[in-house]
């Protein structure tokens, strides 16, 4: 783990301890008020890995290539791309490699920091660490995404966007489409999103290598685990566990919405969105789905959960899903073994 990364985590340690004490003693309460979204400030450099991006000290900056509000889509790429980070992440730490790749390919690219919360609002103790966003309720984060999509459409003059989400970002997109006005099943031509690409999304909940499965068993047995998981992981973490009421509601009508093309990207070395195949989608009426594992055809790709958006193969899959004629990359990509705990 890098010195900068350690320093950044340490910067929130005192507040984290205080928040945990408040939660445990009952002085505070996780009311799950949802949080809020903020725009990025400035632009950071391109990074080649999650560790470097996460350790970058100016965590509220935009990834290179993103948030040029004067950008106008081209005829070749008429839809702007909206990037949606995951839990305990931010726009920069997640998209510091994909965003510049999309910009170089000719897309208008946009990203925000959504789900900003605090322990007393249900964000969990880690929400006090600078740059760890996506901790508010997924339902509220989806509303924040809807506002942002409308801003992008108004600024660019486009009628639709494409959306790319990492981990929780994938279910935020799907929540917005199903319950927030992002899709129009009766007239899919009015959908606000045309293509959805996800990286290790928690589409059917996660067992977190067994922890989430235990939580589901306790929940089904009548044990209320919500307060404990909210304190530790935040309300969004609890909502993403396998079998949670949120996951059940999200998928009750099927995995997809009509008129949308989905690409779900997975890695066999995912240690947080588990089992990794739970990210895959089943196409419903009027939708198309492409489920892809990065190791298929590229056995020396060892990307894990956090580093998947930095994987050259996953990036090439994304570009191709969005209509770019580019070769499918296969390159050695190491496992992010000493820091892989975002989602």
Secondary structure in CASP SS format (residue, H / E / C, confidence):
PFRMAT SS
TARGET T0000
AUTHOR 0000-0000-0000
METHOD secondary structure of the structure
MODEL  1
X C 1.00
X C 1.00
X H 1.00
X H 1.00
X H 1.00
X H 1.00
X H 1.00
X H 1.00
X H 1.00
X H 1.00
X H 1.00
X C 1.00
X H 1.00
X H 1.00
X H 1.00
X H 1.00
X H 1.00
X H 1.00
X H 1.00
X H 1.00
X H 1.00
X H 1.00
X H 1.00
X H 1.00
X H 1.00
X C 1.00
X C 1.00
X C 1.00
X C 1.00
X C 1.00
X C 1.00
X C 1.00
X C 1.00
X C 1.00
X C 1.00
X E 1.00
X E 1.00
X E 1.00
X C 1.00
X C 1.00
X C 1.00
X C 1.00
X E 1.00
X C 1.00
X C 1.00
X C 1.00
X C 1.00
X C 1.00
X C 1.00
X H 1.00
X H 1.00
X H 1.00
X H 1.00
X H 1.00
X H 1.00
X C 1.00
X C 1.00
X C 1.00
X C 1.00
X C 1.00
X C 1.00
X E 1.00
X C 1.00
X C 1.00
X C 1.00
X E 1.00
X C 1.00
X C 1.00
X C 1.00
X C 1.00
X C 1.00
X C 1.00
X C 1.00
X C 1.00
X C 1.00
X C 1.00
X C 1.00
X C 1.00
X C 1.00
X E 1.00
X E 1.00
X E 1.00
X E 1.00
X E 1.00
X C 1.00
X C 1.00
X C 1.00
X C 1.00
X E 1.00
X C 1.00
X H 1.00
X H 1.00
X H 1.00
X H 1.00
X H 1.00
X C 1.00
X C 1.00
X H 1.00
X H 1.00
X H 1.00
X H 1.00
X H 1.00
X H 1.00
X H 1.00
X C 1.00
X C 1.00
X C 1.00
X C 1.00
X E 1.00
X E 1.00
X E 1.00
X C 1.00
X E 1.00
X E 1.00
X E 1.00
X E 1.00
X C 1.00
X C 1.00
X H 1.00
X H 1.00
X H 1.00
X C 1.00
X C 1.00
X C 1.00
X H 1.00
X H 1.00
X H 1.00
X H 1.00
X C 1.00
X C 1.00
X C 1.00
X C 1.00
X E 1.00
X C 1.00
X C 1.00
X C 1.00
X C 1.00
X H 1.00
X H 1.00
X H 1.00
X H 1.00
X H 1.00
X H 1.00
X H 1.00
X H 1.00
X H 1.00
X H 1.00
X H 1.00
X H 1.00
X H 1.00
X H 1.00
X H 1.00
X H 1.00
X H 1.00
X H 1.00
X H 1.00
X C 1.00
X C 1.00
X C 1.00
X C 1.00
X E 1.00
X E 1.00
X E 1.00
X E 1.00
X E 1.00
X E 1.00
X C 1.00
X H 1.00
X H 1.00
X H 1.00
X H 1.00
X H 1.00
X H 1.00
X H 1.00
X H 1.00
X H 1.00
X H 1.00
X H 1.00
X H 1.00
X C 1.00
X C 1.00
X C 1.00
X C 1.00
X C 1.00
X C 1.00
X C 1.00
X C 1.00
X H 1.00
X H 1.00
X H 1.00
X C 1.00
X C 1.00
X E 1.00
X E 1.00
X E 1.00
X E 1.00
X E 1.00
X E 1.00
X E 1.00
X C 1.00
X C 1.00
X C 1.00
X C 1.00
X C 1.00
X C 1.00
X E 1.00
X C 1.00
X C 1.00
X C 1.00
X C 1.00
X H 1.00
X H 1.00
X H 1.00
X H 1.00
X H 1.00
X H 1.00
X H 1.00
X H 1.00
X H 1.00
X H 1.00
X C 1.00
X C 1.00
X C 1.00
X C 1.00
X C 1.00
X H 1.00
X H 1.00
X H 1.00
X H 1.00
X H 1.00
X H 1.00
X H 1.00
X H 1.00
X H 1.00
X H 1.00
X H 1.00
X H 1.00
X H 1.00
X H 1.00
X C 1.00
X E 1.00
X C 1.00
X C 1.00
X C 1.00
X H 1.00
X H 1.00
X H 1.00
X H 1.00
X H 1.00
X H 1.00
X H 1.00
X C 1.00
X C 1.00
X C 1.00
X C 1.00
X C 1.00
X C 1.00
X C 1.00
X C 1.00
X C 1.00
X E 1.00
X E 1.00
X E 1.00
X E 1.00
X E 1.00
X E 1.00
X C 1.00
X C 1.00
X C 1.00
X C 1.00
X C 1.00
X C 1.00
X C 1.00
X C 1.00
X C 1.00
X H 1.00
X H 1.00
X H 1.00
X H 1.00
X C 1.00
X C 1.00
X C 1.00
X C 1.00
X C 1.00
X C 1.00
X C 1.00
X C 1.00
X E 1.00
X E 1.00
X E 1.00
X E 1.00
X E 1.00
X E 1.00
X C 1.00
X C 1.00
X C 1.00
X C 1.00
X C 1.00
X C 1.00
X C 1.00
X E 1.00
X C 1.00
X C 1.00
X C 1.00
X C 1.00
X C 1.00
X C 1.00
X H 1.00
X H 1.00
X H 1.00
X C 1.00
X H 1.00
X H 1.00
X H 1.00
X H 1.00
X H 1.00
X H 1.00
X H 1.00
X H 1.00
X H 1.00
X H 1.00
X C 1.00
X C 1.00
X C 1.00
X C 1.00
X C 1.00
X C 1.00
X C 1.00
X C 1.00
X C 1.00
X C 1.00
X C 1.00
X E 1.00
X C 1.00
X C 1.00
X C 1.00
X C 1.00
X C 1.00
X C 1.00
X C 1.00
X C 1.00
X C 1.00
X C 1.00
END
